[in-house]
Amino acid sequence: MQLYQDQQFENIDYTINFLSKGEYENCSFINCNFSSTDLSHFTFIDCLFENSNLSLVKISNTILRDIKI
């Protein structure tokens, strides 16, 4: 599984450009659209989702630890 650390993602529409499956640690997602995307089997640790659309996201077997929305 790919590890992404200390990265910032801005203004990305993940309904068109899919997020790479992996573990995201201390990452920021700012003004991103995740609407109805499948984030199953991802790991998000100490991540920030600021002004991002997370409506109807699928999160089966997803780890969400210390995230901020």
C-alpha positions as CSV (number, residue, x, y, z in Angstrom):
1,M,0.0,0.0,0.0
2,Q,1.3,3.4,-1.0
3,L,2.1,5.9,1.8
4,Y,1.5,9.6,1.4
5,Q,2.8,11.9,4.2
6,D,2.7,15.7,4.8
7,Q,1.1,16.5,1.4
8,Q,-1.5,19.1,0.5
9,F,-4.2,18.4,-2.1
10,E,-6.2,21.4,-3.3
11,N,-9.2,21.9,-5.7
12,I,-9.2,18.3,-7.0
13,D,-12.4,16.6,-8.2
14,Y,-12.0,13.0,-7.1
15,T,-15.1,12.0,-9.0
16,I,-13.0,12.5,-12.2
17,N,-9.4,12.1,-10.9
18,F,-9.5,9.1,-8.6
19,L,-7.5,9.2,-5.3
20,S,-4.7,6.7,-5.3
21,K,-5.4,3.9,-2.8
22,G,-3.1,4.0,0.2
23,E,-2.4,5.5,3.6
24,Y,-2.5,9.2,4.0
25,E,-0.8,10.7,7.1
26,N,-0.8,14.3,8.1
27,C,-2.3,15.3,4.7
28,S,-4.6,18.2,3.9
29,F,-7.5,18.0,1.4
30,I,-8.7,21.6,0.7
31,N,-11.7,22.4,-1.5
32,C,-11.8,18.8,-2.9
33,N,-14.8,16.9,-4.2
34,F,-15.2,13.3,-3.0
35,S,-18.9,13.1,-3.6
36,S,-20.0,9.4,-3.9
37,T,-16.4,8.2,-4.3
38,D,-15.3,4.8,-2.9
39,L,-12.7,5.3,-0.2
40,S,-13.0,1.8,1.1
41,H,-9.8,0.2,2.4
42,F,-8.0,3.6,2.7
43,T,-6.3,4.9,5.8
44,F,-6.4,8.6,6.9
45,I,-4.4,9.6,10.0
46,D,-4.2,13.1,11.2
47,C,-5.7,14.5,8.0
48,L,-7.6,17.7,7.4
49,F,-10.6,17.8,5.0
50,E,-11.3,21.6,4.7
51,N,-14.3,22.8,2.6
52,S,-14.4,19.4,0.9
53,N,-17.5,17.6,-0.2
54,L,-17.7,14.1,1.4
55,S,-21.3,13.4,0.8
56,L,-22.3,9.8,0.1
57,V,-18.7,8.6,0.4
58,K,-18.2,4.9,0.8
59,I,-15.9,4.0,3.7
60,S,-16.1,0.3,4.2
61,N,-13.0,-1.0,6.1
62,T,-11.6,2.6,6.0
63,I,-9.4,3.8,8.9
64,L,-10.2,7.4,10.0
65,R,-8.0,8.4,12.9
66,D,-7.8,11.9,14.2
67,I,-9.2,13.6,11.1
68,K,-10.6,17.1,11.0
69,I,-13.5,18.2,8.9
